[in-house]
Amino acid sequence: MGEINCDILVIGGGNAALCAAISAKENGADVVMLESSPKAWRGGNSQHTRNLRSMHYGPTDVLTDTYSEDEFFEDIYKVTKGQTNEEFARYVIKNTPEVVKWAKSHGVRFQGSFGGTLQLGRTNAFFLGGGKSLVNSYYKEAKKMGIKVLYEHEALSLDIQKEYIGVKVKDHANAQILNFKADACVIASGGFESNLDKLQEAWGKPAKNFLIRGTKFNQGKMLFALKDAGAKIIGDPTQGHMVAIDARAPKYDGGIASRVDCVSLGIVVNKEAKRFYDEGEDFWPKRYAIWGRLVASQEDQIGYSITDHKVLKRYMPPLFEPVVANSLDELADKMGLDAAALRKTVDEYNAGVVEGKFDHTVLDDCHTEGLEVNKTHWAQKIDTPPFYCYPLRPGVTFTYLGVKVTKEAAVVMENGEVCKNLFAAGEIMAGNILSQGYCAGFGMSIGSVFGRIAGREAAKSREQK
Ligand SMILES: Cc1cc2nc3c(=O)[nH]c(=O)nc-3n(C[C@H](O)[C@H](O)[C@H](O)COP(=O)(O)OP(=O)(O)OC[C@H]3O[C@@H](n4cnc5c(N)ncnc54)[C@H](O)[C@@H]3O)c2cc1C
């Protein structure tokens, strides 16, 4: 098979790739997009999202109040414990209002915010119909603009040359290998979170019990191809976003519905029926992202979130029904836990509870005292049957290992050279800003802002030839 020539080749089929493709086309280039999934599964992790974080001064049609650049940056600074690149982070933040406008101009619809366990109406713009609707809108726009999308086309390797970028591609539908030669290329193929072997290399054996919340197509092939081609890879392979999800969720694509949001209302025990962390340390939206790692560090990477009837209506019900029992012994039996051990844990916990004025909307004064692991807020006795249990497993959202880029989204090589015709956007370069921790909605902000820039710069790079 001979070479297939094109102006701009965009590798990926999620938000960042779509933003890059549309932006490149807008800037006068012809664009071919490669999506490794079949059409029905297009859109990567972006199809599972709900919102993007955006700064704004004063209420907008979709955001309440104000959210300044400084406050946004402080939020990023806090969650990353200072491990962020301020220049890059502020660059993304400043570009968010413009990117919301741009998304709207290309068919994406937003909705007014509503309450829920993660109340983000002030800071995050919600996509009407969720991420699937967002990617469908962009695909529709791409088609209208004449962007060629090839499904089931998986990029395998890269040949980085000054004059062109060569990409070897597997066309899965026709079981053939194709060779693309592009004037410029944007890589927006996500992280490597779906690659179980690579997760195991980073995490060791525990990785076999991880569930992947998003697409199975983010295998990291392009990330590792970039490394093989001499690009500078940054970040720690064990860093990323990991939450505790229902252990009964599928291996891939469980999405947000498998998240369990009642942790702060009860207790969480491990396989030995022992508590291991303060379930009431802070508001759930500020803590949900640490529980994936906490469960990952327990034996067999399993946890059990236990509550009683008192709090049943106080959290958003997840996709899976809880396991229900009229006594703790029965609950232990159903979950395969040692009944005596569970009773002891609950008895000790109940004895430690210092009753206060329960209020889940503030950091209330209901806490425990005298326990090895105290609960600092929302501690109520677990004493009102029926009792409920959700089994928990670590759910990987995305990984941070990425490729170094400039503010123009250009790929930086190991020797410091900046590629003039190779760009990266989205999850694959999010590690330039996020090296640990996460702030809800920032993934889509990074992908949208850098996707747009990457597409524009790729188109511009042709003109400079
Ligand atoms: C359940 C869930 C909920 C989330 N909710 C939010 C949210 O509300 N807000 C938010 O900001 N973030 C959220 N995130 C994170 C968000 O999904 C990512 O930050 C964002 O989607 C990254 O966009 P992307 O385009 O870089 O990657 P993706 O959307 O994952 O797209 C990567 C694409 O590349 C394709 N691909 C991979 N390898 C190849 C290859 N070799 N060749 C060709 N194509 C390839 C994949 O098929 C896929 O289409 C959520 C993630 C999950 C899993």
Ligand as a Chemical Component Dictionary entry (heavy atoms), coordinates in Angstrom:
data_LIG
# 
_chem_comp.id                   LIG 
_chem_comp.type                 NON-POLYMER 
_chem_comp.pdbx_formal_charge   0 
_chem_comp.three_letter_code    LIG 
# 
loop_
_chem_comp_atom.comp_id 
_chem_comp_atom.atom_id 
_chem_comp_atom.alt_atom_id 
_chem_comp_atom.type_symbol 
_chem_comp_atom.charge 
_chem_comp_atom.model_Cartn_x 
_chem_comp_atom.model_Cartn_y 
_chem_comp_atom.model_Cartn_z 
_chem_comp_atom.pdbx_ordinal 
LIG C1  C1  C 0 -16.276 8.727  33.590 1  
LIG C2  C2  C 0 -15.507 9.974  33.286 2  
LIG C3  C3  C 0 -16.065 11.213 33.563 3  
LIG C4  C4  C 0 -15.351 12.375 33.309 4  
LIG N1  N1  N 0 -15.950 13.577 33.544 5  
LIG C5  C5  C 0 -15.304 14.710 33.228 6  
LIG C6  C6  C 0 -15.961 15.975 33.304 7  
LIG O1  O1  O 0 -17.166 16.080 33.589 8  
LIG N2  N2  N 0 -15.220 17.083 33.021 9  
LIG C7  C7  C 0 -13.895 17.013 32.647 10 
LIG O2  O2  O 0 -13.275 18.046 32.425 11 
LIG N3  N3  N 0 -13.279 15.826 32.525 12 
LIG C8  C8  C 0 -13.939 14.676 32.784 13 
LIG N4  N4  N 0 -13.320 13.484 32.585 14 
LIG C9  C9  C 0 -11.959 13.494 32.034 15 
LIG C10 C10 C 0 -12.059 13.746 30.513 16 
LIG O3  O3  O 0 -12.742 12.669 29.958 17 
LIG C11 C11 C 0 -10.721 13.918 29.839 18 
LIG O4  O4  O 0 -9.942  14.873 30.477 19 
LIG C12 C12 C 0 -10.938 14.370 28.377 20 
LIG O5  O5  O 0 -11.989 13.652 27.790 21 
LIG C13 C13 C 0 -9.709  14.172 27.562 22 
LIG O6  O6  O 0 -10.011 14.416 26.217 23 
LIG P1  P1  P 0 -9.060  13.845 25.104 24 
LIG O7  O7  O 0 -9.663  14.235 23.805 25 
LIG O8  O8  O 0 -7.661  14.176 25.373 26 
LIG O9  O9  O 0 -9.150  12.242 25.274 27 
LIG P2  P2  P 0 -10.324 11.247 24.927 28 
LIG O10 O10 O 0 -11.639 11.906 24.931 29 
LIG O11 O11 O 0 -10.167 10.059 25.791 30 
LIG O12 O12 O 0 -10.056 10.853 23.426 31 
LIG C14 C14 C 0 -8.964  10.053 23.036 32 
LIG C15 C15 C 0 -9.309  9.487  21.683 33 
LIG O13 O13 O 0 -8.181  8.931  21.048 34 
LIG C16 C16 C 0 -8.530  7.714  20.427 35 
LIG N5  N5  N 0 -7.293  6.949  20.296 36 
LIG C17 C17 C 0 -6.523  6.451  21.298 37 
LIG N6  N6  N 0 -5.422  5.876  20.784 38 
LIG C18 C18 C 0 -5.504  6.034  19.429 39 
LIG C19 C19 C 0 -4.651  5.648  18.346 40 
LIG N7  N7  N 0 -3.488  5.003  18.544 41 
LIG N8  N8  N 0 -5.047  5.942  17.068 42 
LIG C20 C20 C 0 -6.232  6.603  16.835 43 
LIG N9  N9  N 0 -7.056  6.993  17.843 44 
LIG C21 C21 C 0 -6.686  6.707  19.112 45 
LIG C22 C22 C 0 -9.575  7.125  21.344 46 
LIG O14 O14 O 0 -10.384 6.169  20.712 47 
LIG C23 C23 C 0 -10.353 8.377  21.729 48 
LIG O15 O15 O 0 -11.324 8.677  20.786 49 
LIG C24 C24 C 0 -14.031 12.299 32.797 50 
LIG C25 C25 C 0 -13.470 11.062 32.488 51 
LIG C26 C26 C 0 -14.211 9.898  32.706 52 
LIG C27 C27 C 0 -13.604 8.571  32.356 53 
# 
loop_
_chem_comp_bond.comp_id 
_chem_comp_bond.atom_id_1 
_chem_comp_bond.atom_id_2 
_chem_comp_bond.value_order 
_chem_comp_bond.pdbx_ordinal 
LIG C1  C2  SING 1  
LIG C2  C3  SING 2  
LIG C2  C26 DOUB 3  
LIG C3  C4  DOUB 4  
LIG C4  N1  SING 5  
LIG C4  C24 SING 6  
LIG N1  C5  DOUB 7  
LIG C5  C6  SING 8  
LIG C5  C8  SING 9  
LIG C6  O1  DOUB 10 
LIG C6  N2  SING 11 
LIG N2  C7  SING 12 
LIG C7  O2  DOUB 13 
LIG C7  N3  SING 14 
LIG N3  C8  DOUB 15 
LIG C8  N4  SING 16 
LIG N4  C9  SING 17 
LIG N4  C24 SING 18 
LIG C9  C10 SING 19 
LIG C10 O3  SING 20 
LIG C10 C11 SING 21 
LIG C11 O4  SING 22 
LIG C11 C12 SING 23 
LIG C12 O5  SING 24 
LIG C12 C13 SING 25 
LIG C13 O6  SING 26 
LIG O6  P1  SING 27 
LIG P1  O7  DOUB 28 
LIG P1  O8  SING 29 
LIG P1  O9  SING 30 
LIG O9  P2  SING 31 
LIG P2  O10 DOUB 32 
LIG P2  O11 SING 33 
LIG P2  O12 SING 34 
LIG O12 C14 SING 35 
LIG C14 C15 SING 36 
LIG C15 O13 SING 37 
LIG C15 C23 SING 38 
LIG O13 C16 SING 39 
LIG C16 N5  SING 40 
LIG C16 C22 SING 41 
LIG N5  C17 SING 42 
LIG N5  C21 SING 43 
LIG C17 N6  DOUB 44 
LIG N6  C18 SING 45 
LIG C18 C19 SING 46 
LIG C18 C21 DOUB 47 
LIG C19 N7  SING 48 
LIG C19 N8  DOUB 49 
LIG N8  C20 SING 50 
LIG C20 N9  DOUB 51 
LIG N9  C21 SING 52 
LIG C22 O14 SING 53 
LIG C22 C23 SING 54 
LIG C23 O15 SING 55 
LIG C24 C25 DOUB 56 
LIG C25 C26 SING 57 
LIG C26 C27 SING 58 
# 
